[in-house]
């Protein structure tokens, strides 16, 4: 299985994470997913009254130095970690 196929499989798995998954972890996944699928941040930072969008933008910006492959690999690892935590 290629890295891209494994990434897509784990992106689908991420949709089944429990509701108890913290916002911090969801933001990490969001940033890695955007980096792996879009690349570096390509929009301006949302205003201070758009708290949710601003947090998502910040999470994406935080992984800006990673390569596509690194982001995919880190995303897969994070989903596995969260799935294991949910099953214990």
N, C-alpha and C positions, 0 to 999 in steps of 0.2 A: 504494500500500500504506500502510495506516495505521501509526502508531507501535506500536500494540498488536500488530498482525499481524507487523510486523518484529521486535518483541521476542519474540514466541512462536516465530518462525522461528529466531532466534538462540539462544533457550533450548534448542531442539532441537539446534542446531549445537554448543552447549556440551557436550552429552553425548558428542560425538565428539572432544573435546580429547584429546591424547595423555597417557599416564600420566606423562610427564615434566613436566607442568604443575605448577608449584610450589604448595605449600600456601598461600602468601601470595596468589597469584593466584586460587586457588580460593575463598579466604575473601573476597576482594574481590567476586568474582562472587556468592557466597552472600549477602553483605550487600545488594548491589544488587538481587538477585532478590527477596529477602524484602521490601525496602522497596517495590519496584515492585508486588508482588502482595499484600502484607499491610498495609503501612504502617509506622508507627513500632513499635518494640519494645513488645510487649504482655505480656511475661513477666518474671519476676524473673531476675536473673543467676544462672546455675548455680554451685554450690559449687566450691571450689578443687580438689576431687578429680575433677571432670568436666572435664578439660582441653579435650577436643575440643569439647564443647558450649559451654563458656565462650568459646573462641576464636570459634566461630560467632556467639554472642550479641554479643561485642565487635565483630565485623565488621558486624553488622546495626546495632548502636548507633552505629557510626562514621558512618553515612550518614543519620542521623535527620533532619537539617535539609533534605534534598532533597525535591522534589516527586515525585509518581509519574512524571511525564513525564521529569524530570531523571534519575531512577534508571533508567528504561527506556532512555533515550538513552545514558547512561554504560555500562550493561550491554552494549548493542549494540556500542559502541565498543571495549570491553574484549574481547569475544569476537572481533571482527574482528582486533584487535591480536594476540591469542593464536594465532588461526588462521594469520595471516601469519608469526609467529615459528616456528610448527610446520612450515610448508612451506619454510622456508629452511634 
